[in-house]
Amino acid sequence: MRRALLAVTLGGALLTTAACDDAETATPTAAGTSVPPSAAAPATTAANYAANTKKVCGQVETIFTADLKNFGTELGRMIAFREAKQAEPAAKAEKAARAELKKVAEKIRKQTATAQDPELRKAGAESAAKFSKSAQDTALLSKIKTTKDLDKSLEGLMATWLTPVAGVCG
């Protein structure tokens, strides 16, 4: 069970370094002088979204670590019950694990919808869709009976869940 939790929690590590550069640069004028960023005309560049992106990425990182830990806990319980041949509690834990994935999807969708950067909004929607799809996939968790199965089933999948947002935030 510990190994199952560890595997899921480590997936969140993809975003532990998700810190976006929030340095602003001055905009030069035609006369060659610089205008402070607050006085410059807004452009649609990532630099203009830096503070908001940093905030949203931080919120998503928290979702990936805290909420995926909840998923890992339920997944670990499911595996432990399956290994103990306790079908009913295993089924309840599987349902709870799927519910945790759904919560992660909803939270990612909600947090990234507040992003000013359209790329981050798009990446958030993509990650949320992948989490939602996995939450609805009854075969996904059903085939996980042991921690060895967990490694085979979720290792690559976790990367696909996290990659869209990690690509923008990382």
Residue frames as a rotation matrix with the C-alpha (Angstrom) as fourth column:
MET 1
0.575 0.818 0.000 0.00
0.818 -0.575 0.000 0.00
0.000 0.000 -1.000 0.00
ARG 2
0.382 -0.517 -0.766 2.84
0.192 -0.766 0.613 2.34
-0.904 -0.382 -0.193 0.77
ARG 3
-0.658 -0.679 0.325 4.34
0.411 0.037 0.911 1.74
-0.631 0.733 0.255 -2.63
ALA 4
-0.089 0.722 0.686 1.04
0.982 -0.050 0.180 2.54
0.164 0.690 -0.705 -4.32
LEU 5
0.802 0.377 -0.463 0.78
0.502 -0.846 0.180 5.83
-0.324 -0.377 -0.868 -2.47
LEU 6
0.003 -0.907 -0.422 4.38
0.152 -0.416 0.896 6.65
-0.988 -0.067 0.136 -3.22
ALA 7
-0.575 -0.214 0.789 3.91
0.763 0.206 0.612 6.02
-0.294 0.955 0.044 -6.93
VAL 8
0.351 0.803 0.481 0.97
0.887 -0.450 0.102 8.40
0.299 0.391 -0.871 -7.14
THR 9
0.785 -0.067 -0.615 2.55
0.326 -0.800 0.504 11.06
-0.526 -0.597 -0.606 -4.94
LEU 10
-0.251 -0.968 -0.013 5.75
0.427 -0.123 0.896 11.04
-0.869 0.219 0.444 -6.97
GLY 11
-0.111 0.295 0.949 3.76
0.988 -0.074 0.139 11.95
0.112 0.953 -0.283 -10.03
GLY 12
0.872 0.475 -0.116 3.04
0.489 -0.852 0.189 15.27
-0.009 -0.222 -0.975 -8.38
ALA 13
0.224 -0.887 -0.403 6.77
0.432 -0.280 0.857 15.88
-0.874 -0.366 0.320 -8.27
LEU 14
-0.119 -0.231 0.966 6.62
0.992 -0.075 0.104 16.81
0.049 0.970 0.238 -11.94
LEU 15
0.415 0.374 0.829 5.36
0.436 -0.882 0.180 20.18
0.799 0.286 -0.529 -10.86
THR 16
0.617 -0.181 -0.766 7.38
0.747 -0.171 0.642 20.75
-0.247 -0.969 0.029 -7.71
THR 17
-0.502 -0.828 -0.250 9.66
0.641 -0.550 0.536 22.94
-0.581 0.109 0.806 -9.75
ALA 18
-0.021 0.585 0.811 6.77
0.931 -0.284 0.228 24.70
0.364 0.760 -0.539 -11.44
ALA 19
0.130 0.008 -0.991 7.77
0.529 -0.846 0.062 28.25
-0.839 -0.532 -0.115 -10.84
CYS 20
0.491 0.109 0.865 7.15
0.851 -0.273 -0.449 30.73
0.188 0.956 -0.227 -13.57
ASP 21
-0.627 -0.778 -0.039 9.38
0.778 -0.623 -0.086 33.73
0.043 -0.084 0.996 -14.13
ASP 22
0.472 0.865 -0.173 7.61
0.874 -0.484 -0.034 36.78
-0.113 -0.135 -0.984 -12.84
ALA 23
-0.426 -0.678 -0.599 10.22
0.497 -0.728 0.471 39.32
-0.756 -0.097 0.648 -13.83
GLU 24
0.738 0.654 0.166 8.77
0.535 -0.417 -0.735 42.18
-0.411 0.632 -0.657 -15.82
THR 25
-0.414 -0.874 0.252 10.74
0.861 -0.287 0.420 44.12
-0.295 0.391 0.872 -18.38
ALA 26
-0.095 0.318 -0.943 10.44
-0.003 -0.948 -0.320 47.76
-0.995 -0.027 0.091 -19.35
THR 27
0.425 0.321 0.846 9.14
0.836 0.218 -0.503 48.67
-0.345 0.922 -0.176 -22.78
PRO 28
-0.646 -0.708 -0.286 11.33
0.523 -0.683 0.510 51.04
-0.556 0.180 0.811 -24.83
THR 29
0.510 0.779 -0.365 9.63
0.259 -0.544 -0.798 54.02
-0.821 0.312 -0.479 -26.45
ALA 30
0.768 -0.173 0.617 10.38
0.613 -0.086 -0.786 55.57
0.189 0.981 0.040 -29.83
ALA 31
0.780 -0.475 0.407 12.53
-0.464 -0.876 -0.132 58.20
0.420 -0.086 -0.904 -28.13
GLY 32
-0.025 -0.849 -0.528 14.73
-0.076 0.529 -0.845 55.46
0.997 0.019 -0.078 -26.72
THR 33
-0.579 -0.120 0.806 13.60
-0.784 -0.188 -0.591 55.83
0.223 -0.975 0.015 -23.12
SER 34
-0.807 0.279 -0.520 12.00
0.294 0.954 0.056 53.06
0.512 -0.108 -0.852 -21.16
VAL 35
-0.122 0.858 0.499 8.44
-0.764 -0.402 0.504 53.07
0.633 -0.319 0.705 -19.93
PRO 36
-0.716 -0.104 0.690 7.72
-0.607 0.581 -0.543 51.07
-0.345 -0.807 -0.479 -16.79
PRO 37
-0.953 0.302 -0.028 5.72
0.250 0.832 0.496 47.90
0.173 0.465 -0.868 -17.49
SER 38
-0.348 0.880 -0.322 2.60
0.708 0.021 -0.706 49.24
-0.615 -0.474 -0.631 -15.79
ALA 39
0.022 0.329 -0.944 2.54
-0.285 -0.903 -0.321 52.22
-0.958 0.276 0.074 -18.18
ALA 40
-0.879 -0.403 -0.256 3.34
-0.361 0.212 0.908 50.20
-0.312 0.890 -0.332 -21.31
ALA 41
0.025 0.893 -0.450 0.56
-0.994 0.068 0.081 49.19
0.103 0.446 0.889 -23.66
PRO 42
0.122 0.037 0.992 -0.49
-0.499 0.866 0.029 45.62
-0.858 -0.498 0.124 -22.88
ALA 43
-0.290 -0.252 -0.923 0.79
-0.918 0.346 0.194 43.00
0.271 0.904 -0.332 -25.29
THR 44
0.779 0.620 0.097 -0.30
-0.625 0.754 0.203 39.40
0.053 -0.218 0.974 -25.50
THR 45
-0.055 -0.862 -0.503 2.95
-0.433 0.475 -0.766 37.85
0.900 0.176 -0.400 -24.32
ALA 46
0.328 0.124 -0.937 3.59
0.566 0.768 0.300 35.39
0.756 -0.628 0.182 -21.54
ALA 47
-0.724 -0.679 -0.124 5.51
0.527 -0.427 -0.735 38.08
0.446 -0.598 0.667 -19.63
ASN 48
-0.561 0.592 0.579 2.28
-0.552 -0.789 0.271 40.01
0.617 -0.168 0.769 -19.15
TYR 49
0.522 0.809 -0.271 0.71
-0.390 0.509 0.767 36.96
0.759 -0.294 0.581 -17.54
ALA 50
-0.353 -0.841 -0.409 3.67
-0.094 0.467 -0.879 36.10
0.931 -0.272 -0.244 -15.32
ALA 51
-0.798 0.031 0.602 2.19
-0.598 -0.167 -0.784 36.93
0.076 -0.986 0.151 -11.90
ASN 52
0.239 0.963 0.122 -1.16
-0.955 0.256 -0.153 35.33
-0.178 -0.080 0.981 -12.70
THR 53
0.444 -0.138 -0.885 0.51
-0.428 0.835 -0.345 32.28
0.787 0.532 0.312 -14.26
LYS 54
-0.671 -0.740 -0.044 2.72
-0.262 0.293 -0.920 31.84
0.693 -0.606 -0.390 -11.20
LYS 55
-0.517 0.564 0.644 -0.34
-0.818 -0.103 -0.566 31.99
-0.253 -0.819 0.515 -8.96
VAL 56
0.546 0.781 -0.303 -2.38
-0.837 0.520 -0.169 29.53
0.026 0.346 0.938 -11.05
CYS 57
0.140 -0.579 -0.803 0.56
-0.317 0.743 -0.590 27.16
0.938 0.337 -0.080 -11.43
GLY 58
-0.818 -0.423 0.390 1.04
-0.467 0.092 -0.880 27.21
0.336 -0.902 -0.273 -7.66
GLN 59
-0.084 0.886 0.456 -2.62
-0.912 0.115 -0.393 26.35
-0.400 -0.449 0.799 -7.14
VAL 60
0.658 0.293 -0.693 -2.43
-0.632 0.715 -0.298 23.53
0.408 0.635 0.656 -9.67
GLU 61
-0.368 -0.863 -0.346 0.73
-0.364 0.476 -0.800 22.22
0.856 -0.168 -0.490 -8.02
THR 62
-0.676 0.203 0.709 -1.15
-0.714 0.060 -0.698 22.05
-0.184 -0.977 0.104 -4.74
ILE 63
0.475 0.876 -0.085 -3.93
-0.853 0.435 -0.287 20.11
-0.215 0.209 0.954 -6.46
PHE 64
0.394 -0.382 -0.836 -1.40
-0.470 0.698 -0.541 17.71
0.790 0.606 0.095 -7.96
THR 65
-0.685 -0.724 -0.076 0.26
-0.298 0.374 -0.878 17.05
0.665 -0.579 -0.472 -4.62
ALA 66
-0.724 0.409 0.555 -2.61
-0.606 0.006 -0.795 17.13
-0.329 -0.912 0.243 -2.13
ASP 67
0.277 0.958 -0.067 -5.46
-0.868 0.220 -0.445 15.76
-0.412 0.182 0.893 -4.21
LEU 68
0.283 -0.246 -0.927 -3.41
-0.592 0.716 -0.370 13.13
0.755 0.654 0.056 -5.97
LYS 69
-0.829 -0.514 0.220 -2.29
-0.468 0.422 -0.777 12.01
0.307 -0.747 -0.590 -2.52
ASN 70
-0.212 0.850 0.482 -5.97
-0.752 0.173 -0.636 11.36
-0.624 -0.498 0.603 -1.74
PHE 71
0.595 0.351 -0.723 -6.22
-0.775 0.491 -0.399 9.36
0.215 0.797 0.564 -4.96
GLY 72
-0.270 -0.823 -0.499 -3.11
-0.515 0.562 -0.648 7.42
0.814 0.082 -0.576 -3.96
THR 73
-0.730 0.071 0.680 -4.55
-0.646 0.252 -0.720 6.66
-0.222 -0.965 -0.138 -0.55
GLU 74
0.317 0.935 0.161 -7.73
-0.751 0.351 -0.559 5.23
-0.579 0.056 0.814 -2.06
LEU 75
0.490 -0.228 -0.841 -5.75
-0.682 0.501 -0.533 3.35
0.543 0.835 0.090 -4.67
GLY 76
-0.630 -0.776 0.032 -3.54
-0.577 0.440 -0.688 1.86
0.520 -0.452 -0.725 -1.97
ARG 77
-0.398 0.598 0.696 -6.61
-0.688 0.307 -0.657 0.80
-0.607 -0.741 0.289 0.01
MET 78
0.598 0.655 -0.462 -8.09
-0.788 0.379 -0.485 -0.77
-0.143 0.654 0.743 -3.11
ILE 79
0.061 -0.678 -0.733 -4.93
-0.589 0.569 -0.574 -2.80
0.806 0.466 -0.364 -3.76
ALA 80
-0.798 -0.369 0.476 -4.69
-0.595 0.357 -0.720 -3.89
0.096 -0.858 -0.504 -0.13
PHE 81
-0.007 0.883 0.469 -8.30
-0.715 0.324 -0.620 -5.11
-0.700 -0.340 0.629 -0.15
ARG 82
0.651 0.221 -0.726 -7.80
-0.724 0.467 -0.508 -6.90
0.226 0.856 0.464 -3.46
GLU 83
-0.335 -0.860 -0.385 -4.68
-0.572 0.511 -0.642 -8.61
0.748 0.005 -0.663 -2.20
ALA 84
-0.829 0.105 0.550 -6.64
-0.485 0.357 -0.799 -9.66
-0.280 -0.928 -0.245 0.89
LYS 85
-0.847 0.526 -0.078 -9.42
0.320 0.621 0.716 -10.99
0.425 0.581 -0.694 -1.39
GLN 86
-0.420 0.729 -0.541 -12.00
0.559 -0.262 -0.787 -8.58
-0.715 -0.633 -0.297 0.09
ALA 87
-0.551 0.172 0.817 -14.08
0.814 -0.107 0.571 -7.73
0.186 0.979 -0.082 -2.96
GLU 88
0.494 0.865 0.083 -16.69
0.823 -0.496 0.276 -5.41
0.280 -0.068 -0.958 -1.46
PRO 89
0.601 -0.307 -0.738 -14.29
0.302 -0.767 0.565 -3.03
-0.740 -0.563 -0.368 0.32
ALA 90
-0.527 -0.813 0.247 -12.02
0.519 -0.078 0.851 -3.14
-0.673 0.577 0.463 -2.74
ALA 91
-0.208 0.548 0.810 -14.91
0.922 -0.166 0.349 -2.06
0.326 0.820 -0.471 -4.96
LYS 92
0.805 0.501 -0.318 -15.72
0.588 -0.745 0.314 0.82
-0.079 -0.440 -0.894 -2.60
ALA 93
0.172 -0.835 -0.523 -12.09
0.257 -0.475 0.842 1.94
-0.951 -0.280 0.133 -2.57
GLU 94
-0.602 -0.336 0.724 -11.98
0.756 0.050 0.652 1.75
-0.255 0.940 0.224 -6.37
LYS 95
0.321 0.812 0.487 -15.09
0.864 -0.462 0.201 3.93
0.388 0.356 -0.850 -6.58
ALA 96
0.796 -0.079 -0.600 -13.53
0.353 -0.744 0.567 6.38
-0.491 -0.664 -0.564 -4.12
ALA 97
-0.288 -0.958 0.000 -10.30
0.468 -0.141 0.872 6.46
-0.835 0.251 0.489 -6.15
ARG 98
-0.392 0.229 0.891 -12.26
0.893 -0.139 0.429 7.28
0.222 0.963 -0.150 -9.30
ALA 99
0.719 0.693 -0.048 -14.10
0.673 -0.678 0.296 10.00
0.172 -0.245 -0.954 -7.40
GLU 100
0.371 -0.676 -0.637 -10.77
0.340 -0.540 0.770 11.50
-0.864 -0.502 0.029 -6.35
LEU 101
-0.627 -0.574 0.527 -9.64
0.681 -0.074 0.729 11.61
-0.379 0.816 0.437 -9.99
LYS 102
0.096 0.762 0.640 -12.87
0.881 -0.364 0.302 13.36
0.463 0.535 -0.706 -10.88
LYS 103
0.804 0.152 -0.574 -12.28
0.488 -0.721 0.492 15.92
-0.339 -0.676 -0.654 -8.10
VAL 104
-0.203 -0.954 -0.219 -8.76
0.457 -0.291 0.841 16.54
-0.866 0.071 0.495 -9.41
ALA 105
-0.520 0.064 0.852 -10.15
0.845 -0.104 0.524 17.13
0.122 0.992 0.000 -12.90
GLU 106
0.532 0.824 0.196 -12.77
0.762 -0.567 0.313 19.57
0.369 -0.017 -0.929 -11.61
LYS 107
0.642 -0.340 -0.688 -10.27
0.392 -0.626 0.674 21.49
-0.660 -0.702 -0.269 -9.51
ILE 108
-0.499 -0.846 0.187 -7.74
0.575 -0.161 0.802 21.75
-0.649 0.508 0.567 -12.35
ARG 109
-0.235 0.509 0.828 -10.46
0.889 -0.231 0.395 22.92
0.392 0.829 -0.398 -14.72
LYS 110
0.770 0.606 -0.198 -11.66
0.627 -0.663 0.409 25.53
0.117 -0.439 -0.891 -12.22
GLN 111
0.392 -0.689 -0.610 -8.19
0.366 -0.492 0.790 26.85
-0.844 -0.533 0.059 -11.31
THR 112
-0.613 -0.719 0.329 -6.81
0.575 -0.119 0.809 27.04
-0.542 0.685 0.486 -14.82
ALA 113
0.145 0.740 0.656 -9.97
0.953 -0.282 0.108 28.72
0.265 0.610 -0.747 -16.10
THR 114
0.856 0.152 -0.495 -8.85
0.363 -0.857 0.366 31.77
-0.368 -0.492 -0.788 -14.08
ALA 115
-0.136 -0.990 0.047 -5.52
0.692 -0.061 0.720 31.95
-0.709 0.130 0.693 -15.93
GLN 116
0.428 0.190 -0.883 -4.91
-0.335 -0.874 -0.351 35.01
-0.839 0.446 -0.311 -18.05
ASP 117
-0.571 -0.724 -0.386 -2.56
-0.685 0.162 0.710 33.06
-0.452 0.670 -0.589 -20.32
PRO 118
0.425 0.810 -0.405 -4.65
-0.901 0.334 -0.279 31.28
-0.091 0.483 0.871 -22.96
GLU 119
-0.131 -0.543 -0.829 -2.00
-0.521 0.749 -0.409 28.55
0.843 0.379 -0.382 -23.23
LEU 120
-0.950 -0.202 0.238 -2.36
-0.300 0.380 -0.875 27.75
0.087 -0.903 -0.421 -19.53
ARG 121
-0.135 0.973 0.185 -6.16
-0.818 -0.005 -0.575 27.71
-0.559 -0.229 0.797 -19.82
LYS 122
0.431 0.257 -0.865 -5.89
-0.812 0.528 -0.248 25.32
0.393 0.810 0.436 -22.77
ALA 123
-0.511 -0.710 -0.485 -3.33
-0.356 0.688 -0.632 23.10
0.782 -0.151 -0.604 -21.00
GLY 124
-0.805 0.270 0.528 -5.51
-0.520 0.106 -0.847 23.02
-0.285 -0.957 0.056 -17.89
ALA 125
0.264 0.950 -0.167 -8.55
-0.903 0.182 -0.390 21.99
-0.340 0.253 0.906 -19.88
GLU 126
0.215 -0.274 -0.937 -6.49
-0.638 0.687 -0.347 19.26
0.739 0.673 -0.027 -21.55
SER 127
-0.842 -0.537 -0.041 -5.15
-0.292 0.519 -0.803 17.90
0.453 -0.665 -0.594 -18.25
ALA 128
-0.501 0.734 0.459 -8.62
-0.692 -0.021 -0.721 18.05
-0.519 -0.679 0.519 -16.70
ALA 129
0.413 0.664 -0.623 -10.08
-0.906 0.369 -0.207 16.14
0.092 0.650 0.754 -19.65
LYS 130
-0.204 -0.581 -0.788 -7.45
-0.418 0.779 -0.467 13.42
0.885 0.234 -0.402 -19.26
PHE 131
-0.945 -0.068 0.319 -8.18
-0.326 0.255 -0.910 13.08
-0.020 -0.965 -0.263 -15.54
SER 132
-0.112 0.990 0.089 -11.93
-0.860 -0.051 -0.508 12.97
-0.498 -0.133 0.857 -16.25
LYS 133
0.299 0.182 -0.937 -11.50
-0.794 0.593 -0.138 10.33
0.530 0.785 0.321 -18.93
SER 134
-0.633 -0.613 -0.473 -9.46
-0.211 0.724 -0.657 8.16
0.745 -0.316 -0.587 -16.56
ALA 135
-0.786 0.400 0.471 -12.02
-0.529 -0.043 -0.847 8.64
-0.319 -0.916 0.245 -13.78
GLN 136
0.236 0.952 -0.192 -14.72
-0.904 0.143 -0.402 7.28
-0.355 0.269 0.895 -16.09
ASP 137
-0.012 -0.349 -0.937 -12.60
-0.715 0.658 -0.236 4.37
0.699 0.667 -0.258 -17.34
THR 138
0.692 0.372 0.619 -13.81
-0.714 0.479 0.511 1.46
-0.106 -0.795 0.597 -15.22
ALA 139
0.896 -0.381 -0.228 -11.29
0.266 0.872 -0.411 -0.90
0.355 0.308 0.882 -16.80
LEU 140
0.244 -0.868 0.433 -8.34
-0.332 -0.495 -0.803 1.27
0.911 0.053 -0.408 -15.78
LEU 141
-0.227 -0.323 0.919 -8.49
-0.957 -0.098 -0.272 0.62
0.178 -0.941 -0.287 -12.04
SER 142
0.754 0.606 0.254 -10.16
-0.638 0.767 0.063 -2.78
-0.157 -0.210 0.965 -12.34
LYS 143
0.766 -0.487 -0.419 -7.02
0.066 0.709 -0.702 -4.31
0.639 0.510 0.576 -13.78
ILE 144
-0.215 -0.844 0.491 -4.85
-0.567 -0.301 -0.767 -3.12
0.795 -0.443 -0.414 -10.88
LYS 145
0.747 0.462 -0.478 -4.64
0.025 0.699 0.715 -6.01
0.664 -0.546 0.510 -8.41
THR 146
0.512 -0.679 -0.526 -1.11
0.838 0.259 0.481 -5.56
-0.190 -0.687 0.702 -6.99
THR 147
0.508 -0.412 -0.756 1.52
-0.094 -0.899 0.427 -2.84
-0.856 -0.146 -0.496 -6.72
LYS 148
-0.600 -0.703 0.381 3.27
0.291 0.252 0.923 -4.42
-0.745 0.665 0.054 -9.73
ASP 149
-0.055 0.687 0.724 0.09
0.998 0.053 0.026 -3.85
-0.020 0.724 -0.689 -11.74
LEU 150
0.731 0.320 -0.602 0.05
0.424 -0.905 0.033 -0.28
-0.534 -0.279 -0.798 -10.49
ASP 151
-0.154 -0.891 -0.428 3.50
-0.049 -0.426 0.903 0.41
-0.987 0.160 0.022 -11.88
LYS 152
-0.732 -0.110 0.672 2.52
0.596 0.374 0.710 -0.98
-0.330 0.921 -0.208 -15.28
SER 153
0.056 0.927 0.370 -0.85
0.997 -0.074 0.035 0.78
0.060 0.367 -0.928 -15.43
LEU 154
0.831 0.471 -0.295 -0.29
0.524 -0.841 0.132 4.24
-0.186 -0.264 -0.946 -14.04
GLU 155
-0.036 -0.936 -0.351 3.35
0.611 -0.299 0.733 5.12
-0.791 -0.188 0.583 -14.61
GLY 156
-0.808 -0.284 0.517 2.91
0.590 -0.366 0.720 6.35
-0.015 0.886 0.463 -18.16
LEU 157
0.089 0.952 0.293 -0.63
0.841 -0.230 0.491 7.51
0.534 0.203 -0.821 -17.60
MET 158
0.465 0.051 -0.884 0.38
0.726 -0.594 0.347 9.90
-0.507 -0.803 -0.313 -14.84
ALA 159
-0.627 -0.751 -0.207 2.77
0.445 -0.563 0.697 11.62
-0.640 0.344 0.687 -17.20
THR 160
-0.642 0.444 0.626 -0.04
0.599 -0.219 0.770 12.15
0.479 0.869 -0.125 -19.72
TRP 161
0.434 0.814 -0.386 -2.27
0.881 -0.295 0.370 13.59
0.187 -0.501 -0.845 -16.97
LEU 162
0.459 -0.306 -0.834 0.34
0.544 -0.645 0.537 16.08
-0.702 -0.701 -0.130 -15.78
THR 163
-0.383 -0.805 0.452 2.27
0.844 -0.106 0.526 16.95
-0.376 0.583 0.720 -18.94
PRO 164
0.165 0.412 0.896 -0.05
0.797 -0.591 0.124 19.58
0.581 0.694 -0.426 -20.48
VAL 165
0.967 0.224 0.123 0.03
0.105 -0.788 0.607 21.84
0.232 -0.574 -0.785 -17.42
ALA 166
0.512 -0.846 -0.148 3.61
0.436 0.108 0.893 20.96
-0.740 -0.522 0.424 -16.52
GLY 167
-0.055 -0.521 0.852 4.62
0.998 -0.041 0.039 22.05
0.015 0.853 0.522 -20.01
VAL 168
0.388 0.263 0.883 3.31
0.352 -0.928 0.121 25.54
0.852 0.264 -0.453 -19.35
CYS 169
0.958 0.082 0.275 4.15
-0.212 -0.440 0.872 25.82
0.193 -0.894 -0.404 -15.66
GLY 170
0.755 -0.655 -0.007 7.46
0.542 0.619 0.568 23.96
-0.367 -0.433 0.823 -15.60
